[in-house]
Amino acid sequence: MPKHRNIRWQSLAINCDDRSRIKGQRSCLIWLTGLSGSGKSTLADALDHRLHAAQRHTYLLDGDNLRHGLNRDLGFGAADRSENIRRVGEVGALMVDAGLIAIAAFISPFRADRDLVRALLPGRFVEVHVSTPLSVCEDRDPKGLYRKARAGELKQFTGIDSPFEAPVAAELTIDTSKLSVEVAVDRICNYMVAAGYIDAF
């Protein structure tokens, strides 16, 4: 949809660097992408807990939770999935602008959609590919969705009859079939320290 000609960007006196500075961190969006059952939500929650305990200012955006509210009007076809990620990207960008470390856990199967979010946040987007193999995710099947998909009861399910486009240049790749949650969170935090988003703790 084209922009309305009477809408213009309003410049503001305070920016994300100003808001980040008083929080003692550099704001960013940590984006966890991977198959259902890969461990995204578990890692996101553990990371949020670790950073909160270290008195960092965070907010966790969870895919299922947002579909109860902001994205409750969206289905699971390709167009709606893209719109789902677009909306989350815009919300994440607002949180980064507010000086927060935002954490997003979304299957986000399409590379182009994730790249659009990255483009919103140059230098402040950290893509974490939770690369747990399909066979492991299907064995876990915490919501019974793979069973339904295999039985033909659930269509367009990522990894079964809808593709997952793996990142080609993720900042981090984590396989939860090989790493514990604690070690995986350590790796994310170590990256954040090395990249200057947080100080060592």
C-alpha atoms as an extended CHARMM CRD file, in Angstrom:
* protein
*
       201  EXT
         1         1  MET       CA              0.0000000000        0.0000000000        0.0000000000  PROA      1               0.0000000000
         2         2  PRO       CA              1.4920000000        3.4090000000       -0.9650000000  PROA      2               0.0000000000
         3         3  LYS       CA              2.2270000000        5.9580000000        1.7060000000  PROA      3               0.0000000000
         4         4  HSD       CA             -0.2640000000        8.7720000000        2.0790000000  PROA      4               0.0000000000
         5         5  ARG       CA              1.2460000000       11.9940000000        0.7350000000  PROA      5               0.0000000000
         6         6  ASN       CA              0.2130000000       13.9220000000        3.8610000000  PROA      6               0.0000000000
         7         7  ILE       CA              2.0800000000       11.6110000000        6.2490000000  PROA      7               0.0000000000
         8         8  ARG       CA              5.6380000000       12.6210000000        7.0330000000  PROA      8               0.0000000000
         9         9  TRP       CA              8.2430000000       11.2340000000        9.4060000000  PROA      9               0.0000000000
        10        10  GLN       CA              8.4230000000       13.2370000000       12.6380000000  PROA      10              0.0000000000
        11        11  SER       CA             11.9730000000       13.7990000000       13.8260000000  PROA      11              0.0000000000
        12        12  LEU       CA             12.4620000000       13.3090000000       17.5680000000  PROA      12              0.0000000000
        13        13  ALA       CA             15.0490000000       14.7860000000       19.9300000000  PROA      13              0.0000000000
        14        14  ILE       CA             15.8300000000       11.4910000000       21.7130000000  PROA      14              0.0000000000
        15        15  ASN       CA             17.0400000000        8.4380000000       19.7860000000  PROA      15              0.0000000000
        16        16  CYS       CA             17.7300000000        4.7750000000       20.5320000000  PROA      16              0.0000000000
        17        17  ASP       CA             21.3470000000        5.4700000000       21.5060000000  PROA      17              0.0000000000
        18        18  ASP       CA             20.1300000000        7.9290000000       24.1370000000  PROA      18              0.0000000000
        19        19  ARG       CA             17.5820000000        5.4340000000       25.4710000000  PROA      19              0.0000000000
        20        20  SER       CA             20.1030000000        2.5850000000       25.4310000000  PROA      20              0.0000000000
        21        21  ARG       CA             22.7500000000        4.6110000000       27.2210000000  PROA      21              0.0000000000
        22        22  ILE       CA             20.6970000000        5.1870000000       30.3650000000  PROA      22              0.0000000000
        23        23  LYS       CA             19.9880000000        1.4410000000       30.4770000000  PROA      23              0.0000000000
        24        24  GLY       CA             23.6740000000        0.5380000000       30.2710000000  PROA      24              0.0000000000
        25        25  GLN       CA             23.3000000000       -1.5590000000       27.1270000000  PROA      25              0.0000000000
        26        26  ARG       CA             23.1310000000       -1.3190000000       23.3450000000  PROA      26              0.0000000000
        27        27  SER       CA             19.6510000000       -2.1810000000       22.1480000000  PROA      27              0.0000000000
        28        28  CYS       CA             19.1440000000       -4.9460000000       19.6110000000  PROA      28              0.0000000000
        29        29  LEU       CA             16.7290000000       -7.5940000000       18.3840000000  PROA      29              0.0000000000
        30        30  ILE       CA             17.7760000000      -11.2000000000       19.0020000000  PROA      30              0.0000000000
        31        31  TRP       CA             15.7980000000      -13.2600000000       16.4590000000  PROA      31              0.0000000000
        32        32  LEU       CA             15.5590000000      -17.0220000000       17.0100000000  PROA      32              0.0000000000
        33        33  THR       CA             14.3750000000      -18.9140000000       13.9340000000  PROA      33              0.0000000000
        34        34  GLY       CA             13.9150000000      -22.6530000000       13.4500000000  PROA      34              0.0000000000
        35        35  LEU       CA             11.4440000000      -25.4890000000       13.1280000000  PROA      35              0.0000000000
        36        36  SER       CA              8.6050000000      -26.1130000000       15.5440000000  PROA      36              0.0000000000
        37        37  GLY       CA             10.0500000000      -28.0460000000       18.4670000000  PROA      37              0.0000000000
        38        38  SER       CA             13.6070000000      -26.8850000000       17.8010000000  PROA      38              0.0000000000
        39        39  GLY       CA             13.8330000000      -25.1680000000       21.1860000000  PROA      39              0.0000000000
        40        40  LYS       CA             13.3780000000      -21.5180000000       20.1620000000  PROA      40              0.0000000000
        41        41  SER       CA             10.8990000000      -20.5710000000       22.8830000000  PROA      41              0.0000000000
        42        42  THR       CA             12.8110000000      -22.4440000000       25.5750000000  PROA      42              0.0000000000
        43        43  LEU       CA             16.0520000000      -20.6840000000       24.6190000000  PROA      43              0.0000000000
        44        44  ALA       CA             14.3440000000      -17.2990000000       24.3360000000  PROA      44              0.0000000000
        45        45  ASP       CA             12.8080000000      -17.6410000000       27.7970000000  PROA      45              0.0000000000
        46        46  ALA       CA             16.0990000000      -18.7910000000       29.3310000000  PROA      46              0.0000000000
        47        47  LEU       CA             17.9820000000      -15.9370000000       27.6550000000  PROA      47              0.0000000000
        48        48  ASP       CA             15.4040000000      -13.4280000000       28.8770000000  PROA      48              0.0000000000
        49        49  HSD       CA             15.7310000000      -14.8240000000       32.4010000000  PROA      49              0.0000000000
        50        50  ARG       CA             19.5500000000      -14.6760000000       32.2750000000  PROA      50              0.0000000000
        51        51  LEU       CA             19.6060000000      -11.0820000000       31.0340000000  PROA      51              0.0000000000
        52        52  HSD       CA             16.9090000000       -9.9710000000       33.4820000000  PROA      52              0.0000000000
        53        53  ALA       CA             18.8630000000      -11.4850000000       36.3690000000  PROA      53              0.0000000000
        54        54  ALA       CA             21.8350000000       -9.4210000000       35.1930000000  PROA      54              0.0000000000
        55        55  GLN       CA             19.5860000000       -6.3130000000       35.3240000000  PROA      55              0.0000000000
        56        56  ARG       CA             19.3970000000       -5.8390000000       31.5470000000  PROA      56              0.0000000000
        57        57  HSD       CA             16.2660000000       -4.3080000000       30.0840000000  PROA      57              0.0000000000
        58        58  THR       CA             14.5660000000       -6.8700000000       27.8560000000  PROA      58              0.0000000000
        59        59  TYR       CA             11.2710000000       -7.9170000000       26.3250000000  PROA      59              0.0000000000
        60        60  LEU       CA             10.3620000000      -11.3080000000       24.8590000000  PROA      60              0.0000000000
        61        61  LEU       CA              8.1770000000      -11.5450000000       21.7480000000  PROA      61              0.0000000000
        62        62  ASP       CA              6.7970000000      -15.0730000000       21.3760000000  PROA      62              0.0000000000
        63        63  GLY       CA              5.0910000000      -16.2690000000       18.2020000000  PROA      63              0.0000000000
        64        64  ASP       CA              2.2140000000      -18.1250000000       19.8460000000  PROA      64              0.0000000000
        65        65  ASN       CA              1.5820000000      -15.3450000000       22.3500000000  PROA      65              0.0000000000
        66        66  LEU       CA              1.3350000000      -12.6370000000       19.6720000000  PROA      66              0.0000000000
        67        67  ARG       CA             -1.1600000000      -14.7320000000       17.7120000000  PROA      67              0.0000000000
        68        68  HSD       CA             -3.5120000000      -14.3530000000       20.6790000000  PROA      68              0.0000000000
        69        69  GLY       CA             -3.5490000000      -10.5840000000       20.2040000000  PROA      69              0.0000000000
        70        70  LEU       CA             -1.7260000000       -8.4660000000       17.6350000000  PROA      70              0.0000000000
        71        71  ASN       CA             -1.7140000000      -11.2010000000       14.9870000000  PROA      71              0.0000000000
        72        72  ARG       CA             -4.9040000000      -13.0610000000       15.8670000000  PROA      72              0.0000000000
        73        73  ASP       CA             -6.4280000000      -12.1840000000       12.4860000000  PROA      73              0.0000000000
        74        74  LEU       CA             -3.6900000000      -14.0350000000       10.5660000000  PROA      74              0.0000000000
        75        75  GLY       CA             -3.6810000000      -17.6140000000        9.3280000000  PROA      75              0.0000000000
        76        76  PHE       CA             -0.7800000000      -19.8360000000        8.3200000000  PROA      76              0.0000000000
        77        77  GLY       CA             -0.6590000000      -19.4700000000        4.5420000000  PROA      77              0.0000000000
        78        78  ALA       CA              2.4440000000      -17.9450000000        2.9840000000  PROA      78              0.0000000000
        79        79  ALA       CA              1.0100000000      -14.4010000000        2.7580000000  PROA      79              0.0000000000
        80        80  ASP       CA             -0.2240000000      -14.3960000000        6.3620000000  PROA      80              0.0000000000
        81        81  ARG       CA              3.0640000000      -15.8170000000        7.6150000000  PROA      81              0.0000000000
        82        82  SER       CA              4.9210000000      -13.0100000000        5.8960000000  PROA      82              0.0000000000
        83        83  GLU       CA              2.5630000000      -10.4110000000        7.3750000000  PROA      83              0.0000000000
        84        84  ASN       CA              3.0020000000      -12.0080000000       10.8000000000  PROA      84              0.0000000000
        85        85  ILE       CA              6.7690000000      -11.5160000000       10.5950000000  PROA      85              0.0000000000
        86        86  ARG       CA              6.4400000000       -8.0040000000        9.1530000000  PROA      86              0.0000000000
        87        87  ARG       CA              4.3140000000       -6.9160000000       12.1180000000  PROA      87              0.0000000000
        88        88  VAL       CA              6.6450000000       -8.5160000000       14.6280000000  PROA      88              0.0000000000
        89        89  GLY       CA              9.6040000000       -6.8590000000       12.9410000000  PROA      89              0.0000000000
        90        90  GLU       CA              7.9800000000       -3.4490000000       13.2600000000  PROA      90              0.0000000000
        91        91  VAL       CA              7.1730000000       -4.0570000000       16.9450000000  PROA      91              0.0000000000
        92        92  GLY       CA             10.7160000000       -5.2950000000       17.5190000000  PROA      92              0.0000000000
        93        93  ALA       CA             12.1120000000       -2.1890000000       15.8360000000  PROA      93              0.0000000000
        94        94  LEU       CA             10.0540000000        0.0210000000       18.1730000000  PROA      94              0.0000000000
        95        95  MET       CA             11.4200000000       -1.8720000000       21.1710000000  PROA      95              0.0000000000
        96        96  VAL       CA             14.9700000000       -1.4730000000       19.9240000000  PROA      96              0.0000000000
        97        97  ASP       CA             14.3040000000        2.2440000000       19.4440000000  PROA      97              0.0000000000
        98        98  ALA       CA             13.1080000000        2.3020000000       23.0710000000  PROA      98              0.0000000000
        99        99  GLY       CA             16.5390000000        1.0470000000       24.1300000000  PROA      99              0.0000000000
       100       100  LEU       CA             15.5050000000       -2.5300000000       24.9300000000  PROA      100             0.0000000000
       101       101  ILE       CA             17.0860000000       -5.8460000000       24.1080000000  PROA      101             0.0000000000
       102       102  ALA       CA             14.1640000000       -7.5160000000       22.3470000000  PROA      102             0.0000000000
       103       103  ILE       CA             14.0930000000      -11.2880000000       21.9230000000  PROA      103             0.0000000000
       104       104  ALA       CA             11.8970000000      -12.8410000000       19.2310000000  PROA      104             0.0000000000
       105       105  ALA       CA             11.1560000000      -16.5750000000       18.9030000000  PROA      105             0.0000000000
       106       106  PHE       CA              9.4530000000      -17.3300000000       15.5840000000  PROA      106             0.0000000000
       107       107  ILE       CA              9.5820000000      -20.1830000000       13.1000000000  PROA      107             0.0000000000
       108       108  SER       CA              9.8260000000      -17.4160000000       10.4610000000  PROA      108             0.0000000000
       109       109  PRO       CA             10.3660000000      -19.9460000000        7.6550000000  PROA      109             0.0000000000
       110       110  PHE       CA             11.0140000000      -17.5520000000        4.7730000000  PROA      110             0.0000000000
       111       111  ARG       CA             14.4440000000      -16.0020000000        4.3700000000  PROA      111             0.0000000000
       112       112  ALA       CA             13.1060000000      -12.8910000000        2.6260000000  PROA      112             0.0000000000
       113       113  ASP       CA             10.8550000000      -12.0770000000        5.5860000000  PROA      113             0.0000000000
       114       114  ARG       CA             13.7320000000      -12.3210000000        8.0500000000  PROA      114             0.0000000000
       115       115  ASP       CA             15.9030000000      -10.2100000000        5.7570000000  PROA      115             0.0000000000
       116       116  LEU       CA             13.2390000000       -7.4970000000        5.7530000000  PROA      116             0.0000000000
       117       117  VAL       CA             13.3860000000       -7.3820000000        9.5530000000  PROA      117             0.0000000000
       118       118  ARG       CA             17.1780000000       -7.2420000000        9.4210000000  PROA      118             0.0000000000
       119       119  ALA       CA             16.9230000000       -4.2860000000        7.0320000000  PROA      119             0.0000000000
       120       120  LEU       CA             14.8050000000       -2.4220000000        9.6060000000  PROA      120             0.0000000000
       121       121  LEU       CA             17.6150000000       -2.7150000000       12.1620000000  PROA      121             0.0000000000
       122       122  PRO       CA             21.0360000000       -2.2810000000       10.5590000000  PROA      122             0.0000000000
       123       123  GLY       CA             23.7070000000       -3.2440000000       13.0550000000  PROA      123             0.0000000000
       124       124  ARG       CA             21.1500000000       -4.2080000000       15.7010000000  PROA      124             0.0000000000
       125       125  PHE       CA             19.7360000000       -7.5090000000       14.4010000000  PROA      125             0.0000000000
       126       126  VAL       CA             21.1560000000      -10.8100000000       15.6490000000  PROA      126             0.0000000000
       127       127  GLU       CA             19.8440000000      -13.8800000000       13.8330000000  PROA      127             0.0000000000
       128       128  VAL       CA             20.1170000000      -17.1360000000       15.7770000000  PROA      128             0.0000000000
       129       129  HSD       CA             19.3800000000      -20.2320000000       13.7050000000  PROA      129             0.0000000000
       130       130  VAL       CA             18.1250000000      -22.9230000000       16.0660000000  PROA      130             0.0000000000
       131       131  SER       CA             19.1700000000      -25.6820000000       13.6910000000  PROA      131             0.0000000000
       132       132  THR       CA             17.8670000000      -28.7190000000       15.5730000000  PROA      132             0.0000000000
       133       133  PRO       CA             17.2320000000      -31.4780000000       12.9710000000  PROA      133             0.0000000000
       134       134  LEU       CA             13.6930000000      -32.2070000000       11.7990000000  PROA      134             0.0000000000
       135       135  SER       CA             13.8980000000      -35.7770000000       13.1160000000  PROA      135             0.0000000000
       136       136  VAL       CA             14.6250000000      -34.5060000000       16.6380000000  PROA      136             0.0000000000
       137       137  CYS       CA             11.9070000000      -31.8360000000       16.4620000000  PROA      137             0.0000000000
       138       138  GLU       CA              9.4200000000      -34.4460000000       15.2720000000  PROA      138             0.0000000000
       139       139  ASP       CA             10.3700000000      -36.8260000000       18.0720000000  PROA      139             0.0000000000
       140       140  ARG       CA              9.8190000000      -34.0420000000       20.6000000000  PROA      140             0.0000000000
       141       141  ASP       CA              6.5610000000      -32.8420000000       19.0190000000  PROA      141             0.0000000000
       142       142  PRO       CA              5.5910000000      -30.8650000000       22.1700000000  PROA      142             0.0000000000
       143       143  LYS       CA              2.2560000000      -29.6980000000       20.7410000000  PROA      143             0.0000000000
       144       144  GLY       CA              1.3990000000      -32.7880000000       18.7110000000  PROA      144             0.0000000000
       145       145  LEU       CA              1.5730000000      -30.7580000000       15.5050000000  PROA      145             0.0000000000
       146       146  TYR       CA              3.9010000000      -33.0650000000       13.5860000000  PROA      146             0.0000000000
       147       147  ARG       CA              1.5890000000      -35.9900000000       14.2790000000  PROA      147             0.0000000000
       148       148  LYS       CA             -1.3360000000      -34.0010000000       12.8970000000  PROA      148             0.0000000000
       149       149  ALA       CA              0.6800000000      -32.8760000000        9.8740000000  PROA      149             0.0000000000
       150       150  ARG       CA              1.7840000000      -36.4240000000        9.0690000000  PROA      150             0.0000000000
       151       151  ALA       CA             -1.8290000000      -37.5560000000        9.3470000000  PROA      151             0.0000000000
       152       152  GLY       CA             -2.9290000000      -34.8730000000        6.8980000000  PROA      152             0.0000000000
       153       153  GLU       CA             -4.9290000000      -33.0250000000        9.5610000000  PROA      153             0.0000000000
       154       154  LEU       CA             -2.7090000000      -29.9300000000        9.4630000000  PROA      154             0.0000000000
       155       155  LYS       CA             -1.7850000000      -28.3770000000        6.1330000000  PROA      155             0.0000000000
       156       156  GLN       CA              1.1260000000      -26.0770000000        5.2610000000  PROA      156             0.0000000000
       157       157  PHE       CA              3.1220000000      -27.1480000000        8.2920000000  PROA      157             0.0000000000
       158       158  THR       CA              6.7490000000      -26.0360000000        8.1810000000  PROA      158             0.0000000000
       159       159  GLY       CA              9.1480000000      -28.8920000000        7.6320000000  PROA      159             0.0000000000
       160       160  ILE       CA              6.4680000000      -31.2830000000        6.3610000000  PROA      160             0.0000000000
       161       161  ASP       CA              4.5370000000      -29.7560000000        3.4570000000  PROA      161             0.0000000000
       162       162  SER       CA              5.8040000000      -26.1730000000        3.6980000000  PROA      162             0.0000000000
       163       163  PRO       CA              9.5020000000      -25.2550000000        3.4210000000  PROA      163             0.0000000000
       164       164  PHE       CA             11.8820000000      -23.8380000000        5.9870000000  PROA      164             0.0000000000
       165       165  GLU       CA             14.5380000000      -21.6710000000        4.3610000000  PROA      165             0.0000000000
       166       166  ALA       CA             17.5740000000      -21.8710000000        6.5990000000  PROA      166             0.0000000000
       167       167  PRO       CA             19.6240000000      -18.7010000000        7.1300000000  PROA      167             0.0000000000
       168       168  VAL       CA             22.7350000000      -18.3970000000        4.9890000000  PROA      168             0.0000000000
       169       169  ALA       CA             24.5990000000      -15.9580000000        7.2580000000  PROA      169             0.0000000000
       170       170  ALA       CA             23.1350000000      -16.1790000000       10.7520000000  PROA      170             0.0000000000
       171       171  GLU       CA             25.1980000000      -14.5940000000       13.5010000000  PROA      171             0.0000000000
       172       172  LEU       CA             24.8350000000      -17.8170000000       15.5280000000  PROA      172             0.0000000000
       173       173  THR       CA             23.7790000000      -21.4020000000       14.8290000000  PROA      173             0.0000000000
       174       174  ILE       CA             22.6450000000      -23.5560000000       17.7380000000  PROA      174             0.0000000000
       175       175  ASP       CA             21.5610000000      -27.2070000000       17.6590000000  PROA      175             0.0000000000
       176       176  THR       CA             19.6670000000      -28.0060000000       20.8600000000  PROA      176             0.0000000000
       177       177  SER       CA             20.1020000000      -31.7300000000       20.2610000000  PROA      177             0.0000000000
       178       178  LYS       CA             23.8110000000      -31.1850000000       20.9380000000  PROA      178             0.0000000000
       179       179  LEU       CA             23.8670000000      -28.3020000000       23.4240000000  PROA      179             0.0000000000
       180       180  SER       CA             22.1380000000      -27.8450000000       26.7560000000  PROA      180             0.0000000000
       181       181  VAL       CA             19.9520000000      -24.7810000000       27.2450000000  PROA      181             0.0000000000
       182       182  GLU       CA             22.5300000000      -23.3330000000       29.6290000000  PROA      182             0.0000000000
       183       183  VAL       CA             25.4070000000      -23.7260000000       27.1710000000  PROA      183             0.0000000000
       184       184  ALA       CA             23.3090000000      -22.3620000000       24.3120000000  PROA      184             0.0000000000
       185       185  VAL       CA             22.4000000000      -19.2710000000       26.3470000000  PROA      185             0.0000000000
       186       186  ASP       CA             26.0830000000      -18.8660000000       27.2520000000  PROA      186             0.0000000000
       187       187  ARG       CA             26.9160000000      -18.7710000000       23.5370000000  PROA      187             0.0000000000
       188       188  ILE       CA             24.3110000000      -16.0990000000       22.8350000000  PROA      188             0.0000000000
       189       189  CYS       CA             25.4220000000      -13.9800000000       25.7720000000  PROA      189             0.0000000000
       190       190  ASN       CA             29.0930000000      -14.3330000000       24.8100000000  PROA      190             0.0000000000
       191       191  TYR       CA             28.2380000000      -13.1450000000       21.3110000000  PROA      191             0.0000000000
       192       192  MET       CA             26.3290000000      -10.1630000000       22.7320000000  PROA      192             0.0000000000
       193       193  VAL       CA             29.3250000000       -9.1950000000       24.8590000000  PROA      193             0.0000000000
       194       194  ALA       CA             31.7460000000       -9.5550000000       21.9320000000  PROA      194             0.0000000000
       195       195  ALA       CA             29.4540000000       -7.4900000000       19.6830000000  PROA      195             0.0000000000
       196       196  GLY       CA             29.1420000000       -4.7220000000       22.2740000000  PROA      196             0.0000000000
       197       197  TYR       CA             25.4620000000       -5.0810000000       23.1220000000  PROA      197             0.0000000000
       198       198  ILE       CA             26.1190000000       -5.7960000000       26.7970000000  PROA      198             0.0000000000
       199       199  ASP       CA             29.0770000000       -5.7310000000       29.1510000000  PROA      199             0.0000000000
       200       200  ALA       CA             30.4560000000       -8.9850000000       30.5310000000  PROA      200             0.0000000000
       201       201  PHE       CA             28.6440000000      -10.3180000000       33.5680000000  PROA      201             0.0000000000
